[in-house]
């Protein structure tokens, strides 16, 4: 794994059933969005697996910073249209613009296991425990 910088924020996504994914978001990609997420941690939300992306509703209501339609497997992105944090399970072109702010650092098998998470399940996003 790449070395962490001062602008990296290490997160854990804890799904019902104690399934945990680890990820890193970086302030450089979208400072206002990342700072708002950090300020509100731990965040609780509901999940929805739609078209190869796990959506987690946030309720932070931020706009676009560095918008794109192109995402890669493992990307973590904020989607202003749905006010959600999205984890992508495959490389794809999104319907609406998103702000890629980080990546999942758990292995691919753990990332692929997201397809087993039930729609509407509770997820807690928290700072990674040392």
N, C-alpha and C positions, 0 to 999 in steps of 0.2 A: 504494500500500500504506500502511496505517496506520503511524504512528510506533511504534517499539518502546519498551516501558517496562522498568524495572529488574527486573520480575517475569517478563519474557518470556525464554524459552529457545529460541534458533533451532536447528533440527535439520535434518539431511539424512538421507533414507532412501535408501541406495544399494543397489539391487537388482542381481542377477546381470546381466551385460551392460552394466554401468555406466549404467543408467537411474537418474536421481536425481530425487527429489521433495523439495521444501523445505517445511518446516512450522514452526509456532511453538506451543509449549505454554506455559502460564502458571501460575505457582505459586499464584495467587489461587484458581483453580478447585479445586485439590486439592493442597495443599502437601506432604503426606507422600508422595503418589504421584509428583509431579513431582520432588521431591528425591531419591527412590529411583532414579528413571530417570536423573537427572543424575549421581548418584554412580556408577552402573554403566556410564556411557558410556565407550567405544563398546559398544553391545549388538549381539549377533548373534542372529538368529532365523530361523525358517522361515515361509514365507508360505502362506496358504490363502485363496482367493477364494470366499466363501460368501455367497449371497443379497445381493449388492451391497455387501459389505464385505470389505476386505482385512485379514485377521487375522494378527498377528505375535505369536507366543508369546514372552513375556518372562521368566517365572520370578521375579517379584518378590513374589508372594503378598500383595497389599494388599487391603483391603476397600473398601467404598463411602465416598465423601466427600460428594458432592452428586449422588446417583443420579437418573437420568432414563431414560425409554424413548424419548424423541423426539430424533432427530438430524437434521442437515442435511448435504447434500452437502459434502464437504471437511472435515467434523469429524474430529478425532482424539480417541478416547475410550479409556479403560482399562476393560476388562471383567473384574471380579474372578472371575466364574464360570469363565471360560476362561483367566484370568491372561494376557490378551493385550492388545496395543495394536491398536485397530481404526481403519481409515481408511474412511470411508463414501463410496460412489460415487453415492449418491442420498439424497434426504430419505426417511426411513423411521421406523417405530416398531420398536424392537428387541424381541427375544424376552425377554431378561433385562436387568436394570438395568445401565447403564454410567455412567461418570463422564466427561463431556466436558471435556477438558483443553486443547484447542487446535484449530488449523485448518491445513489445507494452504494454503500461499501460492503454490505453483506454479500456472500457469494451468490452466483446465479441460481443455484438450487433453492436458496431461501427466497430470492426474488420471485422465482417461478411459483413458489408455494402461495403467493398472494391470490392466485386464482381459486384457492380453496376457502378464502375468507368470505363469509356470508354477507350479502348486501345488507346494509343497515347495522352491521356490527360496530361496536364502540371501539375507538382507537384513541390512545393517549400519546401525544408527542411530547417528549421531555428531553432535557439535556442528558447526554450519555453519562452513565454512572462510571466512575473510575474504578 
